[in-house]
Amino acid sequence: MFCDGCGAAVQPGQEFCSRCGKQIIGPVSPVYARPGRVKQQIQLLGILWFAMSALNAVGGLILLVLSNTLIPRLHRMGAPQEMPTGFLTSILGILGVVILAKAACGFLTGWGLIQRERWARVLALVLAFPSLFNVPFGTAIGVYTMWVLLPGQSQQEYDEMAASRAA
């Protein structure tokens, strides 16, 4: 229980604050400790990383399918002979693989956050920065990840959660 004037601790039945001297009127209600930001948000953050990674995986698979099925057959479908189908096939294939790798890292991040793994906070922050350029969903999850996990107080809270899970 605390004084509403200065925030000092007040004992039940005390009439005046020992620090500022303010009169305590009425019953002093107990103040309940509120769970920290990380504890409140970590489950949702892990789920959002799973959802974002699922979208990335679908996009990566579509690019791989296009690069291996549609692009090599463009000349047979009437596309001009000058069209660089070999170049398009390789570029789309590489892009698909990179996006699938990004999705795999996101799935790993989501799983690690939900399981309270020690390394998951760092991985989430590393992935949050490049995801800022993936407008609009990547930007939202990047900002949200940084808001939840970046402050120093969040690091302490996450480390405590990871340690209690490991014990």
C-alpha positions in Angstrom: 0.0 0.0 0.0 1.4 3.4 -1.0 0.7 7.1 -0.4 -1.1 8.7 -3.3 0.9 11.9 -2.8 4.5 10.7 -2.9 4.3 7.0 -3.4 5.9 6.0 -0.1 4.9 2.7 1.6 1.9 3.1 4.0 0.9 0.6 6.6 -2.7 -0.3 7.2 -4.2 2.0 9.9 -1.6 4.7 9.4 -3.2 8.2 9.4 -0.3 10.3 7.9 2.4 9.5 5.4 5.8 9.2 7.0 7.6 10.8 4.1 5.4 13.7 3.0 3.0 14.0 5.9 -0.2 13.8 3.8 -3.2 12.6 5.6 -4.4 9.2 4.6 -8.2 9.4 4.2 -10.3 6.2 3.9 -9.1 2.7 3.6 -5.8 2.1 2.0 -6.3 -0.4 -0.9 -3.5 -2.8 -1.7 -1.7 -2.4 -5.0 -1.3 -5.5 -7.0 1.8 -6.2 -9.0 1.1 -6.0 -12.7 2.8 -8.5 -14.9 5.5 -7.0 -17.1 5.3 -6.2 -20.8 7.1 -9.3 -21.9 5.0 -11.7 -19.8 1.8 -10.2 -21.2 2.8 -10.1 -24.8 5.2 -13.0 -25.5 2.5 -15.6 -26.4 0.9 -13.2 -28.9 4.3 -12.3 -30.4 5.2 -15.9 -31.0 1.8 -16.5 -32.7 2.3 -13.5 -34.9 5.7 -14.7 -35.9 4.2 -18.1 -36.9 1.4 -16.3 -38.9 3.9 -14.0 -40.7 6.2 -17.0 -41.5 3.2 -18.9 -42.9 2.5 -16.1 -45.3 6.2 -16.0 -46.3 6.3 -19.7 -46.8 3.3 -19.5 -49.2 4.9 -16.7 -51.1 8.2 -18.6 -51.4 6.5 -21.8 -52.5 4.6 -19.9 -55.2 7.8 -18.4 -56.5 9.4 -21.8 -56.6 6.5 -23.4 -58.5 6.4 -20.5 -61.0 10.2 -20.7 -61.6 10.1 -24.5 -62.2 6.8 -24.8 -64.1 5.5 -21.7 -65.8 8.6 -19.7 -66.7 10.4 -22.6 -68.6 7.3 -23.1 -70.7 6.8 -19.5 -71.8 8.3 -20.0 -75.3 5.9 -22.8 -75.9 3.0 -20.6 -74.9 3.8 -18.0 -77.4 6.2 -15.7 -75.6 8.9 -13.9 -77.8 12.2 -15.8 -78.2 14.1 -12.7 -76.8 12.5 -13.3 -73.3 15.3 -14.4 -70.9 13.5 -17.4 -69.5 16.7 -19.0 -68.1 17.4 -15.7 -66.2 13.9 -15.5 -64.9 13.9 -19.1 -63.8 17.1 -18.7 -61.8 16.1 -15.3 -60.2 12.6 -16.5 -59.1 14.1 -19.8 -57.8 16.7 -18.0 -55.7 14.1 -15.5 -54.4 11.8 -18.4 -53.5 14.6 -20.2 -51.6 15.6 -17.0 -49.7 11.9 -16.3 -48.8 11.5 -19.9 -47.6 14.7 -19.5 -45.5 13.2 -16.3 -44.0 10.0 -18.2 -43.2 12.0 -21.0 -41.6 13.8 -18.5 -39.3 10.4 -16.9 -38.5 8.9 -20.3 -37.5 12.0 -21.0 -35.4 11.5 -17.6 -33.7 7.9 -18.1 -33.0 8.5 -21.5 -31.5 11.4 -20.2 -29.4 9.4 -17.3 -28.1 6.4 -19.5 -27.1 8.8 -22.0 -25.5 10.7 -19.2 -23.7 14.1 -20.2 -25.2 17.0 -18.0 -24.2 18.2 -17.4 -27.8 14.7 -16.6 -29.2 14.7 -13.0 -27.9 17.9 -12.2 -29.8 16.7 -14.0 -33.0 13.4 -12.1 -32.9 15.1 -8.8 -32.6 17.5 -9.7 -35.4 14.6 -10.6 -37.7 12.5 -7.6 -36.6 14.8 -5.1 -38.2 14.7 -6.4 -41.8 11.0 -7.2 -41.5 10.4 -3.5 -41.1 10.8 -3.2 -44.9 8.1 -5.8 -45.5 5.1 -3.4 -45.6 2.5 -3.6 -44.0 2.5 -6.9 -42.0 6.3 -7.1 -41.6 6.5 -3.5 -40.5 3.8 -4.1 -37.9 5.4 -7.3 -36.5 8.8 -5.6 -36.5 7.7 -2.6 -34.5 5.7 -4.8 -32.1 8.7 -7.1 -31.6 10.9 -4.2 -30.8 8.3 -2.6 -28.5 8.0 -5.8 -26.5 11.6 -7.1 -26.5 14.0 -4.2 -27.0 14.0 -2.3 -23.7 16.6 -3.3 -21.1 13.8 -4.1 -18.6 12.4 -6.5 -21.2 15.7 -8.3 -21.4 15.7 -8.9 -17.6 12.1 -10.1 -17.6 12.7 -12.4 -20.6 15.8 -13.8 -19.0 13.9 -14.5 -15.8 11.1 -16.3 -17.7 13.7 -18.4 -19.6 15.5 -19.3 -16.4 12.3 -20.3 -14.7 11.4 -22.5 -17.7 14.8 -24.1 -17.7 14.6 -24.9 -14.0 
